[in-house]
Amino acid sequence: MVKSFKTFLKHTAKDFHNQSVNPPVVRASTIIFKSMREIRKMQNKAIKNPKGGYFDYARTGTSTTYILQKILTKLEESYHVFTTQTGFGSVFLAIFSVVRPGDEILVADPVYNPTRVLTENYLKEFNIKTIFYDPHNLKTLQKNITPKTKLIFVENPGSNTFDFQDLNKIISIAKKNKVYTAIDNTWGTPYYLKPIKLGFDMSIVSATKYYSGHSDVMGGSLAVNKKVFPKVKFAEKITGQRLGPDDAYLITRGLRTLDVRLDRHNNNAKKVAAFLSKNKKIQLLYPYKKNSQNFRMWKKYYSGASGLMGLKIKAQNVISVRKFVNSLKLFGYGYSWGGFESLVLHQENKEIGKRKYMNLAKDEHLVRLHIGLEDSSDLIADIKQALKHLS
Ligand SMILES: Cc1ncc(COP(=O)(O)O)c(C=O)c1O
């Protein structure tokens, strides 16, 4: 009966037992049973149902995390979704589920910098080699595949430069070479892009961002297909991944309004982009200008765009860029994004990381804006007054 995901989100997770419209927060370490026989019965059920729902010890979660996993599995249209304490925990889980010493992995050059450090530096200590590929030239992906390649790790769009890639091409290269694929889909969320349906083996979302939507919780989700499920299940169990019930509850609560919030972020960002696109000093890093490769790649795969965008600003000196940023009144200075509020960051090397394929001239500077849920005309007026400082 319920066809639309928008309707499903409003009607799911009711607690008919307690007659409450929301599920209870079940906090537990120990689960108690009436007898040893009951424990064994539950354990047998858990073995027969590896996707969860049967608990003998709460390291594998409680009904509160299980409800969230079920909702996310439906949203992702995946085989299963695992949850972790942070989004980065899901990045870690995806990689360590399939990659082993001696393997090589291919990673999109513009990945989130901590992902870059994890793959380039930390994996090296396990004798795992990372090669970065150019998101706009997939020949650099194809030509670096060797018999040792185990995983292609994509982030779409790339952090800070917002590069959109040809996802079908990446999947087909991976399938041809029998290589696993993972994508960080935090920007679009499965509301706008469904990577598992597209053919990815694993899809990561930082639930800290749009899923929770209120800047008060951290979490991560890792959606998987059937093929990779047993490997991730084993790694999840053995590395002790567990999202707490209070955080799981807050993310479930945030999800009720995911569609409403994302649609508003999308509309507000479009209006801000329309305003910024008229400024000759600014190149928008957002799928707005129809003639760009990034726009074509976005249009091919996504049903909408979120509120996070980049600005490549041409300015003789960095001081005027800082003045512009520091003059914004409605944009908070702070990390993260995906909450209700607008945020700004001047991107320096420590955020961007050591990239191999980035053309940023000396007089070009990157600024990241998260367009929140405020009235877009207030945001545009604020940006307008701050831009007076840009020279
Ligand atoms: C694209 C992307 N992926 C993953 C993460 C990590 O998420 P978390 O901060 O929840 O660990 C972030 C955080 O900013 C991010 O921007």
The ligand as an SDF file (V2000), in Angstrom:
LIG
                    3D

 16 16  0  0  0  0  0  0  0  0999 V2000
   32.2420   12.8840    2.7440 C   0  0  0  0  0  0  0  0  0  0  0  0
   32.4340   12.4770    4.1690 C   0  0  0  0  0  0  0  0  0  0  0  0
   32.5380   11.1780    4.4580 N   0  0  0  0  0  0  0  0  0  0  0  0
   32.7150   10.7380    5.7170 C   0  0  0  0  0  0  0  0  0  0  0  0
   32.7960   11.6220    6.7640 C   0  0  0  0  0  0  0  0  0  0  0  0
   33.0180   11.1020    8.1590 C   0  0  0  0  0  0  0  0  0  0  0  0
   31.8570   11.1660    8.9150 O   0  0  0  0  0  0  0  0  0  0  0  0
   31.8840   11.3080   10.5050 P   0  0  0  0  0  0  0  0  0  0  0  0
   32.3420   12.6900   10.8030 O   0  0  0  0  0  0  0  0  0  0  0  0
   30.4930   10.9900   10.8990 O   0  0  0  0  0  0  0  0  0  0  0  0
   32.8710   10.2940   11.0110 O   0  0  0  0  0  0  0  0  0  0  0  0
   32.6840   12.9990    6.5270 C   0  0  0  0  0  0  0  0  0  0  0  0
   32.7530   13.9770    7.6320 C   0  0  0  0  0  0  0  0  0  0  0  0
   32.8280   15.1610    7.4500 O   0  0  0  0  0  0  0  0  0  0  0  0
   32.5060   13.4320    5.1820 C   0  0  0  0  0  0  0  0  0  0  0  0
   32.4330   14.7430    4.8760 O   0  0  0  0  0  0  0  0  0  0  0  0
  1  2  1  0
  2  3  1  0
  2 15  2  0
  3  4  2  0
  4  5  1  0
  5  6  1  0
  5 12  2  0
  6  7  1  0
  7  8  1  0
  8  9  2  0
  8 10  1  0
  8 11  1  0
 12 13  1  0
 12 15  1  0
 13 14  2  0
 15 16  1  0
M  END
$$$$
